[in-house]
Amino acid sequence: MAFDKAKEHLSTYGLSDRIIVTEKSSATVTEAAEAIGCESAMIAKTLSFLQNDQPVLILVDGVSRIDNHKYKERFGCKAKLIPAGMVEELIGHDIGGVCPFGVNTGVTVYLDESLKRHEIVYPAVGSDHSGVKLTIEELELCSGYKEWVDVCKEEQT
């Protein structure tokens, strides 16, 4: 059902033809990159947080990690992931398929600057066997994001 909600959401933007349904699991960044056939960094990893009991999604590139100091500076609270057993209830998609498409009302979406390193990214589409090929501009168009943020650690060279 979550896949169908996400697909319907993308179809309203004319992007449902970009959906990739994978035979292999795409639940983790590594699995998604292998199943889709792209670099791990190009997977748009969607992280689920609680801020003052409100669900928040932050999309980051597949190899980036949250910088707790930057997160607290930006949002005024500690980075607190939604407990695994509550993700589907609060977001509308279960772990492995969390994405900003077709989410529950009241979920705030942010895009992290780490995504801008890529021309194309692949977020999930509501299931652990899916992805969608999007440009950054298309992601901005269909994600319902509130704003761009910079909450990831600097890349290690």
C-alpha positions as CSV (number, residue, x, y, z in Angstrom):
1,M,0.0,0.0,0.0
2,A,2.8,2.4,0.8
3,F,4.4,1.8,-2.6
4,D,1.0,2.5,-4.3
5,K,0.7,5.8,-2.3
6,A,4.2,6.9,-3.3
7,K,3.7,5.9,-6.9
8,E,0.4,7.8,-7.0
9,H,2.2,10.8,-5.6
10,L,4.9,10.7,-8.2
11,S,2.3,10.2,-11.0
12,T,0.8,13.6,-10.1
13,Y,4.2,15.1,-11.2
14,G,4.5,12.9,-14.3
15,L,7.4,11.0,-12.7
16,S,5.9,7.5,-12.1
17,D,7.6,6.2,-15.3
18,R,11.0,6.8,-13.5
19,I,10.2,4.2,-10.8
20,I,12.4,1.1,-10.7
21,V,11.0,-2.0,-9.1
22,T,13.9,-4.3,-8.1
23,E,14.0,-8.0,-7.8
24,K,16.6,-7.8,-5.0
25,S,16.1,-5.8,-1.8
26,S,16.8,-2.1,-1.8
27,A,16.3,-1.7,1.9
28,T,19.8,-0.5,2.7
29,V,22.0,1.9,0.7
30,T,24.4,-0.9,-0.3
31,E,21.5,-3.1,-1.4
32,A,19.8,-0.3,-3.3
33,A,22.9,0.7,-5.1
34,E,23.5,-2.9,-6.2
35,A,19.9,-3.5,-7.2
36,I,19.6,-0.2,-9.1
37,G,23.1,-0.3,-10.5
38,C,24.5,3.1,-9.3
39,E,27.1,4.4,-6.8
40,S,26.0,4.2,-3.1
41,A,26.4,8.0,-2.8
42,M,23.6,8.4,-5.4
43,I,21.0,6.7,-3.2
44,A,18.9,9.5,-1.5
45,K,18.8,8.0,2.0
46,T,15.7,9.2,3.9
47,L,16.2,9.5,7.6
48,S,13.3,9.7,10.0
49,F,13.5,12.0,13.1
50,L,11.3,13.2,15.9
51,Q,11.5,17.0,16.7
52,N,9.2,17.9,19.6
53,D,7.2,14.8,18.9
54,Q,6.7,15.8,15.2
55,P,8.0,13.5,12.4
56,V,10.6,14.9,10.2
57,L,12.4,13.4,7.1
58,I,15.8,14.5,6.0
59,L,17.1,13.2,2.7
60,V,20.9,12.9,2.5
61,D,23.2,11.3,0.0
62,G,23.8,7.6,0.5
63,V,27.3,7.9,2.1
64,S,26.7,10.9,4.3
65,R,26.1,10.8,8.0
66,I,24.3,13.2,10.3
67,D,26.6,15.6,12.2
68,N,25.0,15.9,15.6
69,H,26.5,19.4,16.3
70,K,25.2,20.8,12.9
71,Y,21.8,19.1,13.5
72,K,21.4,20.7,16.9
73,E,22.6,24.1,15.6
74,R,20.1,24.0,12.8
75,F,17.1,22.5,14.6
76,G,17.7,23.5,18.2
77,C,17.4,19.9,19.4
78,K,19.3,16.6,19.5
79,A,19.0,14.3,16.5
80,K,16.5,11.7,17.7
81,L,15.7,8.9,15.2
82,I,12.1,7.7,15.2
83,P,12.1,4.2,16.9
84,A,11.9,1.5,14.3
85,G,8.5,0.2,15.5
86,M,6.9,3.7,15.0
87,V,8.3,4.7,11.6
88,E,5.4,3.3,9.5
89,E,2.8,4.7,11.8
90,L,4.3,8.2,11.9
91,I,5.6,8.5,8.3
92,G,3.4,6.2,6.3
93,H,6.2,4.0,5.0
94,D,8.2,1.3,6.8
95,I,11.9,1.1,7.2
96,G,13.6,0.2,3.9
97,G,11.0,2.1,1.9
98,V,10.9,5.5,3.6
99,C,10.7,8.3,1.1
100,P,9.1,11.8,0.9
101,F,6.4,10.6,-1.5
102,G,2.9,10.0,-0.2
103,V,3.8,10.5,3.4
104,N,1.3,11.1,6.2
105,T,0.0,14.7,6.7
106,G,2.2,16.7,9.1
107,V,5.5,15.1,8.1
108,T,8.1,17.9,7.4
109,V,10.7,17.1,4.7
110,Y,14.2,18.6,4.3
111,L,16.8,18.0,1.7
112,D,20.5,18.0,2.8
113,E,23.2,19.8,0.8
114,S,25.0,16.5,0.4
115,L,22.5,15.6,-2.4
116,K,23.7,18.6,-4.5
117,R,26.9,16.7,-5.2
118,H,24.9,14.6,-7.7
119,E,23.0,15.3,-10.9
120,I,20.8,12.2,-10.4
121,V,19.7,10.6,-7.1
122,Y,17.6,7.5,-6.3
123,P,15.2,7.7,-3.4
124,A,13.0,4.8,-2.4
125,V,9.4,4.6,-3.4
126,G,7.6,3.3,-0.3
127,S,8.9,-0.3,-0.4
128,D,12.2,-2.1,0.1
129,H,12.2,-3.2,-3.6
130,S,12.0,0.2,-5.3
131,G,13.7,3.4,-6.3
132,V,13.1,6.3,-8.6
133,K,15.6,8.1,-10.8
134,L,15.3,11.9,-10.3
135,T,17.3,15.0,-11.0
136,I,17.8,17.3,-8.1
137,E,15.3,19.7,-9.6
138,E,12.7,16.9,-9.9
139,L,13.4,15.9,-6.3
140,E,12.7,19.5,-5.3
141,L,9.5,19.5,-7.3
142,C,8.0,16.3,-6.0
143,S,9.3,15.9,-2.4
144,G,7.3,18.6,-0.8
145,Y,10.5,19.8,1.0
146,K,10.5,22.8,3.3
147,E,14.1,23.8,2.7
148,W,17.6,22.8,2.1
149,V,19.7,22.2,5.2
150,D,23.4,21.3,5.9
151,V,23.4,18.7,8.7
152,C,25.8,16.1,7.5
153,K,29.5,15.6,8.3
154,E,32.0,17.0,5.9
155,E,33.3,14.4,3.4
156,Q,36.5,12.7,4.5
157,T,39.2,12.9,1.8
